[in-house]
Amino acid sequence: MQNREIRLVSRPEGLPTERNFEIRDTKVGKPVAGEVLLRTLYISVDPYLRGRMREGRSYIAPFEVGQVIVSGAVAEVIDSASPALKAGDVVVSGSLPWQLYSVANAQTVQKIDPTVAPISTALGVLGMPGLTAYFGLLDIGKPQAGETVVVSGAAGAVGTVVCQIAKIKGCRVIAIAGSAEKTDFLLRELGVDVAINYKDGNRYKSAEELRKEVAASCPGGVNVYFDNVGGEISDGVLPLISSRARIVVCGLISQYNSQKLEVGLRPQPFLLVNSALMQGFIITQYAQRFGEGVRELGNWLTEGKLKYAETIVDGFDNTPKAFIGLFKGENLGKQIVKVAEFRLP
Amino acid sequence: MQNREIRLVSRPEGLPTERNFEIRDTKVGKPVAGEVLLRTLYISVDPYLRGRMREGRSYIAPFEVGQVIVSGAVAEVIDSASPALKAGDVVVSGSLPWQLYSVANAQTVQKIDPTVAPISTALGVLGMPGLTAYFGLLDIGKPQAGETVVVSGAAGAVGTVVCQIAKIKGCRVIAIAGSAEKTDFLLRELGVDVAINYKDGNRYKSAEELRKEVAASCPGGVNVYFDNVGGEISDGVLPLISSRARIVVCGLISQYNSQKLEVGLRPQPFLLVNSALMQGFIITQYAQRFGEGVRELGNWLTEGKLKYAETIVDGFDNTPKAFIGLFKGENLGKQIVKVAEFRLP
């Protein structure tokens, strides 16, 4: 049986290109005791992977040049040497290789029930992005009913969930996204109060322009700013925070391709005069509470309070392209690569 | 009896000058029921007053042009129409006018015991700066024994107390200050582990130079950064924070005279990859716990674990000059203006 894999062959400089990756045919491994052979069904491409393509210290080890990329994926067990899983089981993992088939320790994957929700949601609303939204917003942002929550990257995998949880919690939600299609979706499908397009045609609006638009929508100031984007958009929002505001630094997709330390508006003066908090977090620090998060998100999904969006690219070989598209704002909701068809038995 | 007052007559542009203030003779008022007549003994000049000289929204109302400046002061009751206080009592308040004499509601001042510690300490180590150090460091910075704490503005009213509390808590302390006299004081008198001069002669070191010096002193990274200064010094420290670091935004003296929104190194990437926190605060939010703070600080003072430094300028008319000197780093420890002599009866 033929296998196929995608390796990092050079570190991206700025925006990654397909030339940073190599796709090649290989062999399928065999599971030994405790292992399973997996057929990849869906691959999750995530902005944070860009950080791993860079050399140097971070919260997670960098990918080595020549290494097969590893990310979240949903897979089907096709052969098992572990009593924990059997052929036909569907599993999710935060770190499976970009391969058609892979061998994994059964302990490192988690079985999911394919009858509860579409299995791709294990990579989105019921997976890491959903949990990131849930814990980041509720544990750090601590939104109170009646407060104003501004969300950047609002139409992305995390942002779409943040917007809806904030609405569930009774907040006024101002969503910032990068196209009319996205702002329409946020307003009509997700029910945000105001959606702001950070582009004017192909032109990126300046921090000052955005500040005026956000200010007009937030007469009482911004109580929670859930930031997925950073850069100029944050420069637009920061001066509008209110007393005791909470700024959740969840992602900085506008900055990930930067080659140098970025300069911009200093947030300290706004934090100081407002006794405000700005906090970064990594979702794995909430690992002990993932069960709670998945349960809550699942309930909201079942009750119809939570919708999800996915942008699905078809075909394993398109994985690098789907990843690169994240930085061009090509995805609405969670960006996923469909690798193989799965049917309930 | 002749009175004298200092009014703001124009808003400073950049560094304040003496021309922004007017000193003039006036009359002494008379206390009515519930009020006391106070003779000012010591005036506290504080960096945060610069913010009040600016127009516009902040956590505290701006001074109006023409208004007498108000700040912390220690005063003696010389006439009382309140049963709560009698002539000879010494009081402290966070908001007394820059006047030789003033009339105040007895409820708005707090009696202090002049036999416990020199009365000027009610404006420094046992007053707002001490409490700011205490709550900012312990409640937000949460230093753990063995951690590395970096303090900017380390030789100032707040910084000197922060350095010592961090040492009491068993931390390694890196103190940043602006002269050899200050770094000597921090090393020899306050016992910090490393003291870094942010100047080289009259030249301010760059963020990169400071970063190298701080990095050399913090091989394990910075766990707590207590920031009184902001600007380039913070740009030097931020890239060195460690996982789960806490950045206490206490003051930004390097920025207070700026006329525009300041641009500098974006802290978000460092907060994100380190799951770190950056928080501003205003000491009044801890008002309910001031008793605890004063008690602890007083105990450390009595036990000889806490030293304090004061820079005392003599003469009421020198108050504006003493205030302006804060922005030139002229003070070691708490900057105070001595207005009148006080002797224990």
Interface residues (C-beta under 8 A of the other chain):
Chain A: G51 S58 Y59 D227 G230 G231 S234 P239 S243 V249 C250 G251 L252 Q255 L261 E262 V263 G264 L265 R266 P267 Q268 P269 F270 L271 L272 V273 N274 S275 A276 L277 M278 Q279 G280 F281 I282 Q285
Chain B: G51 S58 Y59 D227 G230 G231 S234 P239 S243 V249 C250 G251 L252 Q255 L261 E262 V263 G264 L265 R266 P267 Q268 P269 F270 L271 L272 V273 N274 S275 A276 L277 M278 Q279 G280 F281 I282 Q285
